């Protein structure tokens, strides 16, 4: 099997080499189209000619050489930028719908301009999806002069814009926007009762920046639009207090990877006594069991200043991939309430969910998709399996000379912290700039405090402030700079040696360039590589090293701490085989996460198929493609939305308990599909019946005031938020085998013994 994988990889490498050779040939054709002698008017006339040709149906492939030559000249005149050959190769691959791996500092922003321009010639619109609002605005303004010079409109979308501002931004030829904001706007469009209240036009071509993050790490993040939440609820406190009285081993246990917690037999009995509810596993107590599991999860698996922070009386979640506060993000409703109860904060009951879509499903709405990132190759198989996207590795403009040192492994966290402070202090004394990537807000604060004691000043980035972070990260290469960040703070911003000062850059280069230190290894080697890639841009010198403790969460979860019996010591462990084990668990974890995503797709794909069928019908009604009066249009749209919201609530209810089907030797996913399909098939009749009833009462009135009286209006207010996907695969209520066994014993076996007791 291993030989087969190696052979396949060798074959793909050969194909890639051929492809790159073809790109190099095309680059030479672009270079031969030298437009230096043309004046501005001639260049703009050429752009108009290309637009006319594209709108007349000329294949874009045939216009590529002329278009790219034109952009090269415009970039030089407007921004003083001359694309490298490697950037042109990347731009060709993006047009051909590949996912390109282009190293940090190689100019992905400019690379994207060429295919964006080419595909915008048709007038059908291009979206460039960025990592955050700051980058969307920055890139649109930075690259804007090129587009404007070539007679195209460019704009960016920002959260909080008015409806008219967003509609104008999406009407531009090229629109820079975050995937989440574009997705939220799509959800708002899906519940609009008037076409004038929609902002998107049909999707066509999208370039996904930081594609590994959006297409993999956050692909299954559900975007949600809901009505406003109701009144405060205090029920969670009762369950939080019960959870605090349960003891590990005696009452509950964890699964193999510390991702879930479940009651054992004694724990169930103790909980029943505390709650005074009788048998927790009776069907009428299912809501109590779910609430108790949520309380246990919040109490035992969610750590303050690691998974979330409390600020201004509010729970703010921390993004596991960026390590920063995640704006507008919630846990699944029961877990969010349980976490608030744990922290003794008020919780609000969630509003009715009106629509939801995962980022993966949203991105699949684009007929043409491509992407770019510095770290794609490690997950190439997953990109191909999920998106049918093949990875093309673009060679660097200058050879990468970064030195990646072997991991330094310590027996315990305190020894690791001491070693970190010592290393940072000694390197800082030379003036060499250092960037440190930490695992959490808690760890970054702890390290910053330790550095302060050692008289090492540092900048700490561990909260969401994209503009400020970009400014600080951009200076992380200055002489003497020490920057402590959480994972990918300031992503999308180049770190230039000397902060861009040529004289200082020369001094920093002689010191060895930017020194990147990771305080832990991540679950995926791809994320480790993202941190490494902040150093040694464009042939600069640089180095990276990761400090690891056997007490780190990943080491404990996979039992590495049990394999190594070395007594606690302050020095690093010199055991090369251990580094191999760490690499192995990272690969295993990536495979496990891929499997989890595939399993979860089994639940969400059918719901998405149902949504698309219904939305297609809804869109036809909204656009007036079906002859109906205005009152009929309003009524049918209203009841489509109402019954879809009811369907989503039912789907959520079924999903909570579907795992119990395995007790009866039935496949949970198959049963889930059967039940939601049966419910979905009943919707058309319900919509028709309720629509007919209300239309009869309206007596054909097309007066909007009459519609208002009958409640045929949009929600007075809505909110959008993101559900933290990392908790869905182990959502409380999804029991481990021990819990299922406890259920089986208490509900089925024990009653039989009672019946036959005499």
Secondary structure, DSSP 8 states (H G I E B T S, - for coil): -HHHHHHHHHHHHHHHHHHHHHHHHHHHHHHHS--TTS-HHHHHHHHHHHHHHHHTT--HHHHHHHHHHHHHHHHHHHHS----HHHHHHHHHHHTT-EEE--TTS-HHHHHHHHHHHHHTTSS-EEEEESSHHHHHHHHHHHHHHHHHTT--EEE--TT--HHHHHHHHHSSEEEEEHHHHHHHHHHHHT-SSGGG-------EEEEETHHIIIIITTT-EEEEEE---SEE-HHHHHHHHHHT--BTTTEEE-TTSS-EEE-HHHHHHHHHHHT-S-TTSGGGHHHHHHHHHHHHHHHT--BTTTEEEETTEEEEB-TTT-SB-TTEE--HHHHHHHHHHTT--EE----EEEEEEHHHHHTT-SEEEEEES--GGGHHHHHHHH---EEE---SS----EE---EEESSHHHHHHHHHHHHHHHHTTT--EEEEESSHHHHHHHHHHHHHTT---EEE-S--HHHHHHHHHTTTSTT-EEEEETTTTTT----GGGG-HHHHHHHHHTTSEEEEESS--SSHHHHHHHHTTSSGGG--EEEEEEEETTSHHHHHTTHHHH------SS----HHHHHHHHHHHHHHHHHHHHHHHHHHHHHHHHHHHHHHHHHHHHHHHTT-S---HHHHHHHHHHHHHHHHHHHHHHHHHHHHGGGGGGGT--HHHHHHHHHHHHHHTHHHHHHHHHHHHHHHHTT---HHHHHHTT-S--S-EEEEEE-GGGTTT-TT---HHHHHHHHIIIIIHHHHHHT--
